Amino acid sequence: MDRNDYYGGESSSLNLVQLWKRFRGDNKPPEQLGSSKEYNADMIPKFMMANGALVRVLIHTDVTKYLNFKAVDGSFVYNKSKDCLRSAVLESFFIYVQDYEDNDPKSHEGLDLTKVKARDIISKYGLDDNTVDFIGHALALHIDDSYLDEPALDFIKRMKVKSLARFEGGSPYIYPLYGLGELPQAFARLSVVYGGTYMLNKPECKVEFDANGKAFGVTSEGETAKCKKVVCDPSYLPDKIILLKEGMDTSQGKPQTISNINACTGIADVVRTTLGPRGMDKLIRDDKGNATISNDGATIMKLFDVVHPTTKILVDIAKSQDSEAISKIKELATSIEGKSMEEKKSLLAKCATTTLSSKLFFFFFDRKDLTLFKADWW
């Protein structure tokens, strides 16, 4: 099931009308742009390596009978060292790669590529660092420089034997004649052969879950297709998929609640120890090295750059009040909330059910009569 009226999802190939609708709304494209069918704009453009894993899958599944490919006439990499790339030295290296044959010793030029390192053959042809970067990463598609200290045979085959000479045309890349969107369409046709059904333009595809959180079907237009497993892209499960930046983690339930409490009580303790006759001054230093000494809780909170989401809410609420009277109340209220959270933390440790927010905090926060606050626990 697909919510779109075309194949491919985010990797689709759109004609001009579809492209215009996606990025410009429902307006029709100008007539001078020509026929819509003459356009196939890939949403995620990428080349297919002639001997890459995807091509091997296409051949193995026999999906190629539904597709037409052509060799890419040329690929271009912008590089300031273009003069080096046009040098006679590089040309002679490319001739060596093009002429190399495993079973023809004459084409080896006396080099045993199973023993000679890629670094050595590059040195033999006198290629500079910029040129090596180009052929190693843009042509051979190595992701790092470790290949330089490995036998050169794989390096040469990456450029020629496995890609450049795989199909006629002298290019390591091939491309579906009508864009990458042809690939999922071809697999859809193959699935029909084995009893599958592919439905386009199915709005509001909703994945259904049972009481245990296990998916059992997909609902669209009032009908539910039941199944044992659901495979979909993340956009169909916006409430189930959490995307995190590299190096970040997610936490839920009791551990996260305790983390929230620890962060909030940390702020509350700073404010609490400034109150009363024994209140202490605090030294706050910002990222520029500027230092501020104060025992005013409101001032201290304004100087904090709070990152923790829950603590930030607590501080932002306190900052939202400006009057002097409310300023004193918010100091005390923040401190009281911190004390309340500490008590809730002990309850959580005993598996008691509790909530993070305290009615006590909001009650005190909304009152202006300072005589109400005769607390001695700090």
N, C-alpha and C positions, 0 to 999 in steps of 0.2 A: 504494500500500500504506500502511495506517495501523495503528499499534499499538493505537489506541483503537477502541471499538465505537460511536463517533459521529463525525460529520464536524467538521472545522474545526481540529483540533489545539489550539493555544494560544488561538485565536480562536473557540472553540466556544461553543454555547449549550446548557446542560445542563438537563435536567428535574430534578425534586427528588431522585429516586433517584440519578441520576448525580452530582448536586451533593453529596449526602450521602456517597456512596461516595468521592468525591475528597478531601473534607476531614474526614470523620469515620470513615473505614474502611468496613467491610462492614455496619455496623448500619443497619437500616431507619429512615427518618425517622418521627417521631410521626404517628399517624393524624390528629390534629387539624389538621395542616397541609394536609390535603386531598389531592386527586388529584395525582399526580406530573406528569401531562401538562399541568396548568394552569400549570406553571412553565417559563420559558425564561430562565435566568440566563446572561448573557453574561460570559465570562471576561475579555474586554477590551472593556468598554462604550464605544461611540462612536457619534455621530450620523453620518448620511450627508447631505452637502449636496445639495439637490435638483438643482443643476446642477454638482455636483462631477465629478471625473474618473472616479470609480468608477461613478457612475450612467451616464455616457456610455459606458463600457465595457460595462455591462450591456445598454444599449439596442443598441449596435453588434453585440454577439454574439447578441442575441435571447434572452438568458438570462431576461429579464423574464417570459417566458411560463411559467416554472416558479416564479415568485415572486409573493407578494402584499405590497403595501406600504401603509402608512398614514402620513399626516402626523402629526408629533409635535405633540400638543396644546399643549405649552408647554415652554419651557426657562427655567431660573432661574439667575441669577448672584448670589451673595451679595456685597453691597457696602454698606459703612457709610453711603454717601451716598444711601440709598434715597429720601430726601425730594426730592433734586434730580432723581432719575429719574422722580418722579411729578409734576414741575412742569408748569405749563401751557406753558412755553417748549418743553420737550422734546416735549410732545404736539403742538404746532403743527409742529415739525420732522418728526415721524413722519407727520403728515397730508400734509406736502409730499412726503415720500418715497413714500408710498402712492399719491398722486394723480399723480405724475410720469409723463409719457408722452413718448417721443421725438418723436412726430408731432403733439403737441398743444402749440403754443406757449403757450397760456393756462396750462398747468400748470407752465411754467418760471418764472413770476413774474419775467420780465425778466432771467433769468440764463442765460448761455451756459455750460453745464457743461463744454464742451470747452476753455474758456479760464479760467473761474473756478477757483481752487484750492479744494481741500477745506477748507483752513484759513479761507478767506474766507467760505464758506457757513456754516461753523460759527460764525464770528464774527457773521454776520448774524443768527443766531438766539440769540446770547448764551449759548451753552452753556459751562458751566465745565469745568475740566480733568478732574474726576472723571467727568463725563458723557461727555466726549469719549473718555476711555479706555474707557468701557463700550461705546459704540456703535462705536468704531473697532476694538476687539479682540474683544469678545464677540459683536457682531452682524456687522460687516463682515469679521471674522477676518483683519485685517492683522497681520502678525507684528512690525512695528515702526512708527515714526511717520513714515516717509518719505512715506506716502500724503498727508499733510497739505499737502505742497508740490507735489502733482501735480494734474492736472485732476480736478474733483470728479465727473465723469460715472461713472468706474469705482467710486468710493466709493458713490454712490447706487445703481448697478446691483447692486453686491454685496449691498446690504441688501434690495433690492426686485425689480428686473427679472430678475436671474438666479437668485434663490432664493425670495424671499417670494411672488412671483406665478407661479412656475413651475408649481406644482400648487395645486389648490383646498385651502383650509384655512388660509391665512394664515400658514404656517410655512415657514422656510427649510430645514427638516430633514424627511427621510423615514426610515422604519425598516421592515425586514422584519417581517412580521406575527408570525413565530415566532422572531425573534432573528437575530443575525448569522450563526449557524451554518447558516442556510438558504443563504447565498451559496456556500460551497464545495460544498454538496450540489447546488445548481442547476448549477454548472459540471461536477460529476461526471456528472449526467444528460446534459448537453450532450456530454461526451466519449464517452459510450456511443453517441450518434448517429454519431460519427465513428470508431467502432471501438475506443474506449478501454475499459479495465476498471479498476474501482475496488474494492479489497478492504479491508474493515474488519476490525478485531480480528485483525490479523496480528502475533503476538508476536515479539519479538527480531528486528526487521528489521535485518539486517547488510549494510552496503554492502561489496561485494567489490572488491579492487584487484589489478591484475596486478603483475608484478615492477618495472614502471616507475612504479608509483604511480597508474596510471590506472584509474578506476572502470569495471567492466564488468558489474555486476549487483547484485542484492539477494537475500539468502538469508533465508528464514523457514520454520520448521517442516520443515527438511531439503530444501526445494526452492529453486532459484535461478532467478530471472527475469533473463535476460541482456539487456543493452541497451548503447547507445553512450554515453549520458549519464544521469546521475542528478541529479535536482533534489529537495532535501529541506531541512527546517529544521535548524538547528545541533544539536539534541538527538540527531539520528541519527548524528552524527559527532563525538562528544565528544573524540576524540583528534586530530581534524584541525582543529577550529575553535579559535582562540585569541582570546578577547575581552579587549581592552585598554582601560584608562581613557583618556580624552581627553588627548592630549599625550604618551602613552607609545608606545614602539616595542618590537619584538621582535628578537632576534638569535640566531643559531644557528651551529653549526659552529666553524671556526677563529677567526673574529673574536670570538665570544663566549668561547671558551676563553682567548684572549689577554686579553680584558677581565677575566675571572675572575682570571687570574694577576696582572695589574696591581693589582687591588684587594687581593688577598691579600699581595702583596709590599709594598704600601704599609703595611699593618699590621705586617708582619714587620720592615720597616726601622725603624719606630718602636721596637719592642722590642729589635732588634739593637743599636741605638746606645746603649742603656742598659747593656749588658753589658761586663764586663771593667774593668780599671783606668782606661780612658779613657772609661768610660760617662758619658753626658750626662744632665742633668736635663731633664725635659719639663714644659712648662707647658700644662695642659689647662683650657680655659674652657668651661663648659656654657652652655646657652641662656638661663639666668637671670643670667649674668654672674659666677658663682662660679668662682674660679680655684684649681687644685691644682697644686703643683709636686712631682714625684716622679721617681725613677729606678728605681722598682720596676715591672718589666714587668707583673706580675699586677695591680697597682693601676691602672696605665694602661689595661689592657684592660678592666677593670671600668668605667672612666669613659667608654669609647667608646660612642656610640650608633651601632652599625653597621647600615646599611641594605642594603648589597649582599648578596644571598642567600648566595653562596659564601663570602665573607669572614665573614659572620655564623656560618656553620657552623664555620669554623676557630676563631673566638673563643669560640663557645659550648662547643666541646670543651675548650678550654683552661680556661674558667671552671668546668667541671664538677669539677675537682680542687681540694681545699681545704687539704691538708697543706702545711707549709712546704717540705718537701723536694720534693714534687711541684710546688709553686709555682715553684721555681727551674727544674725540669726543663721545665715547660710554656713558660717564657720562652724557653729555649734551643731547645726543639723547634719552637716557632712560628717562631723565627728561622731554624733549619735548613730548615724547610719552605719558607720564603720564598726562601732561596738555591737550593734544589732547583727551585722553580718558575721562577726566573730562567733556569736552565739549560734547562728544558723549553721556555721561551718562545723561546730561540734555536733549539732544534730545530724548533719549529713553524714558525718563519720560513723554515727550510730544507725545509719540507714533510715533516718526519719524523713518524712516528706516535708519539704519546705519550699518557699519561693525566695527569689533573690531580692525583690523589691520590698521595702518596709513601709507600711502605712504610717509608722511612727515618724519616719523621715519627712514624708509629705505633710503630715499634720503640723509638725514644728515649723516646717519651711514656710507655710502659709500664714503663720501668726506673726504679729508685729510687737506684741507685748513681751518685752525682754524679761519681765519679772516671772514669766512662766518657767524660765529655765534655771531652776535651782538644783543643779545636778552636782554631785560630789565624786562621781566615780572616776573622773579623770584626774 
